[in-house]
Amino acid sequence: MKLSIFLLFVFVCSGLAENAHSQNAKVTLNKQNVMVSEILNEIENQTEYLFLYNKKEPFRADLSS
């Protein structure tokens, strides 16, 4: 009985995880010498993602692909 409940739980959870689309978004960026916040804003515009960060502390990063 415990095994049946456990297997049911595993199958239900795997079915719910299948609907997630966390890595299916495609983003196109072509920027140089910009703030990371501008990159995050562009990603937010192209996807349904939302980034939370402290706007009072600007930061830069050297990102290359």
CORLIN-V635152 format. One record per residue. N is the residue number from 0. SS is DSSP state (h for helix, s for strand, l for the rest). Layout:
[[N | SS] [N | SS]]
This chain:
[[0 | l] [1 | h] [2 | h] [3 | h] [4 | h] [5 | h] [6 | h] [7 | h] [8 | h] [9 | h] [10 | h] [11 | h] [12 | h] [13 | h] [14 | h] [15 | h] [16 | h] [17 | h] [18 | l] [19 | l] [20 | l] [21 | l] [22 | l] [23 | l] [24 | l] [25 | l] [26 | l] [27 | l] [28 | l] [29 | l] [30 | l] [31 | l] [32 | l] [33 | l] [34 | l] [35 | h] [36 | h] [37 | h] [38 | h] [39 | h] [40 | h] [41 | h] [42 | h] [43 | h] [44 | h] [45 | h] [46 | l] [47 | l] [48 | l] [49 | l] [50 | l] [51 | l] [52 | l] [53 | l] [54 | l] [55 | l] [56 | l] [57 | l] [58 | l] [59 | l] [60 | l] [61 | l] [62 | l] [63 | l] [64 | l]]
